[in-house]
């Protein structure tokens, strides 16, 4: 089962639930995933059980995608109450690309900060039940205004030095009235970043992450498969110019998802009732680490089972917008 948010022919929002065979039916009890989540929480039920109370007509998701009527699977009426955050160096092999970027700044046999953090995760990222593992790298990407929907452009700022894909899985959460985080499910994602800025100085990582991010059309409720296998590609003028498989899921990670969740939601700031969180779990596959240079107009395509539909977004460049600070 997955959920897809869409806009119908009349411009009204709707929510569809796809069954195991891919047939989508409109959810009658809610028009948005956020509304469904609030109803499920109030009823002490699940998203799927609540949606099944009233399923309506079938919805052609493929046609809606082709017509640009599919939205990101989660949003908030006030974008300031949606957090985009993430973790890095969480996947087995994820240190390789990062290490390449930062090794030039080191000398001799000294380990880079990236490699040290990666090895900490390998050693203590999957703690025994009842114990707390090592905290991962953490970053902030922005609020809900930075989240783009299926087919919408990932826009680099005018001052960006690079715009590169990061194929990932993201967790989606709603903070309940009691301040507890409720996981709604998982999405396929592109945690878009500026790797040239990051390579220049590791302390610029925070700058490199303040970018758009894209989610695939579907939210998968319940558990994420432990072994997720997919493909990340870049299409230019209709032809694939770069392609590589990627792995995710806990079997391919140095951290347990529960450990990543703990180290995010341990902060009171991130347990404010009513807020939505989209948290990216990291990647081990980057075209940039292999020397590929993206161009405006390139299309990033990321696909992986059990998600039926890929993340697909073109790369765009924002125009320069000079900013002047004024004194009052």
N, C-alpha and C positions, 0 to 999 in steps of 0.2 A: 504494500500500500504506500502511495505517495500522495502529496497534496500539491496543487498548482493554483496560483492566483491568476486571474485573467480579467479582461474587460470584454463584455459582450458587444454585439453589433450596435446596440443602442447607447453604448457608453457607460453602462452600469457595471460595477465591480461584481465579481463572483469568485467562488472557491470551488474547486473540483477535487474529488478523490479518485485516484486511479487504482483499480484492483490489480490482482496478480497477473492478469492477462493484458493490462494496459488500457482497459475500457474506463473512461472518465465519466463520472456522473456528478452533477452539481450538488453541492452541500446546501441543504435547505435551512439549516439552523444558524448559519453564519455566512456573511459575504466576504470575510477576510480571515486569514489564519489567526491573526491576533484576537479577533472576536471569538473564534472557535476555541482558542486556548483559554480565554477568560471563562467561557461557558463550561469547558471541561474541568477547569480548576474549581469552579463554584460547585459543580456536581460531584467532585471527587472522582472523576472518571478519566478516560484517556481521550486523545484527539480522535482516534478511529471509532471508539464506541460512541462518542458524542455525535460525530458526523453521520454515523449509520442510523441515527434516530430519524433522519429525514433526507433521503437521497432522491434527487429529481432526475431531470432529463440528462441524456448523454451530452457530452461536450467534446468537440473535435479539437483536441489540444494541438495536433500537428497543424491544422489550418490556422488556429489562433497564433501559433508561433510564426508561421509564414507571413501573417498579416500584422505582426508587431503588437498583438493584443495580450501577450503573456507578460506578467509582471514578475519582479523578484518575489520569491516565495514568502518573504517576510518584509514587513515595513511597519512604520508607526505614524499615526496622524501628526505627531510632532517629532520631526527628525532628530531634534536635540535629545530625545529620550531613547535613541538607539545608538549603542556603542559598537564600533568596529575595532576589534583588538585581535592580537594573535601571539603565537609563539614560534620560535625558530629553533633549528638544530635539534629537532625532536625525532627525526627519522634515521634509521640505519643507513649510512651513506650520505646523510645530509651535510656532513662536515666537509666533504670533498670539494664541492663547488665554492662554499664560503671560504674554505682555507686557501683556495687558489687566489681568491680576490684579495685576501689580507696578508698572504705570506711575504709579498714584496716589501711590506713595511717592517718585517722582522728580519733578524739576521741569525746566522749560525743554526744550531739545533733547537733553539727555543721554540716551544709550542705557542701557536697563536692563541689569542683569547677564544676564538671560535672553537679550536680543537679542544682546549681545556674544558669549555662548557659542554661540548658534545660528549667527551669522555665522562664527565660528571653524570650526564643523563644515562649513559650506558651502564654505569655502575649503580646509580641510585634513582633512576627514573621510574622504576616499576616496584614500588615498595610492597612489602607484605601487608595483608589485611590489618587494619588498625594502626598502621604506621604512615608517616608522611615522607614522601620522597623529596629529592632535591628540586629546587625551583628552577624552571626553565628560563631561557631568554623570553622577554615579554615586550610587546610594542603596541602602540596606539595608532590607528589609521584614520580616525575621525568619527563623525556621527553619521546618522542616516542619510544626510545629503551626499555622502560619498559613495553610497551603494547604487549600482546601476543594474538594470534589468536585462533579461535576455535580448541579445541583438543590439543593445545600446552601446555607444562608444565608451571605451576606457580612455579618458582624456588626460594626457600629461599636461602639467602646468607649462607655461611658456618658458620658465627658467629650468625645466627638467633637462637632464643630460642623457636620460635613457627612459624607455618604457618597456618593461619586460614582464613576461608571464610568470606565475608561480602556481602550478596545479596543486590544489589542496582539497581537503575536506574541512568544512566549517561546522561547528555546533551552533545551534540557535536556541536561545534561552529567554524565558520570561520570568521576572521576579514577582513572586506572589505577594499578597497582602501581608503575609507573615514575614516577609523579607527573605524567604527561601528561594533559591534558583530552581526553576523547573525547566528541564531540557525538553524542547519541543521535537527536536530531531536533528538530522544532519543534511547538509547540502554539498553538492559538488561546487567547487569555487575556483576563482582565479584571483589570488591575492597579489594583485598588480603592484610592482615596485620599481624604484630607480636604482639599478645596480651599479651604475657608474658613480653616482654620489656615494653609495655605500662603500665601494672599493676605494675611493679617495681617502677615507678615514672612517674607521669603525665607529667613532663617536658621532658620525653623521647618519648612522642607521635610523635614528628617529626622524630625520628629515626625509630619508628615502622612502619611508613607509607612509607618509602623509599624502596618500594618493587614493584614487578611486579603487573599488573592489567590485567584483562581479560574482553573483551566485547563479548556479544553474536553475532551470525552471522549477525543479522539484524539491520538496522537503520530505525526507524519509524518516518517519517516526520510529520509535523503538530503538533496537540495538544496531550499531554499525557492524557489518561483517569484519572479522578480524583481518582478513586478507582482501584488500581492495586493489585491483589491477586495472590500469587505464592507459590512455594514450594522450599525449600533449603534442599539438602540432601548430604550425604557423603557416597560413595560406596567404600567398601574395599574387594578386592578379589571377586568381582562380587556380593556382598551382601550389602544391605543398612544397615549401622551401626548407622546412625543418620539422622533424618528427622524432619522438622518442617515447618509449613506455615509461610509466611512473607507477610507484607502489605506495599504498597507504594502508590504514588499518593497523591495529595494535601489533599484529604479527610482524610488521615491518617498521615498527617504531621503537625508539629507545625510551620513551615515556609512556606510561599508561594514560589514557584519556582522563580517567578520574584524577590523576595527579595534576594534569594540566588544568582541569576544572577547579581543583582545590586552590591552586596558587593564583587563580584569577579571582575567584569569589571569596577568598579570605579577606578581601578589603571591603570595609563597610560601604565605601563609595559605590561598589558594584552590586550592592544588594538593596537598592532603592526600589520599593514596590512600584510596579507598573512599567519599569524600564525593560527594554529588549536588548539582548546582547548577541552579537554574531562574533564568534571566536574561531579564528583560523588555527589549524593544528600543525602547519608546517609542511615542507616539501623536501624532496631530495633531487629534483629534476629541474634544471634551468637551462634554457638555450644560451643565456649570457655566459655561463661558465664554460661553454664550448666555443666561445668566440663569435656567436651569431649576433648580428646587429639588426634590430627591428627597424621598421620604417612606418611612417604615417600611412594608414590604409591597410596595413597588415591585419589579418583576422586571426585571433587566437581561438583555437578549438580544443576543448578538454572534454574527454568522454571516459566513463568508467561504469561498469556494472557495480551495484544494482540499479543505477540511475539510467532511465531510458533515454533521456534527452541530454545533449551536451551543453556545456558552457560555451557560448560563441559570441565574441565581441570584437569589433574592429578597434584599431588604435587610432586615436585622434590627438591633435595638439591644440591647446588653448592659445588664444591670442594674448599678447602682452597687456597687462593691466597695471600700470604704474600706481603705486600706493604712496600717499603722502600723509604723514602723521600731523595732525593739527592740534594746537594747544587751545585749551579753553580758559 
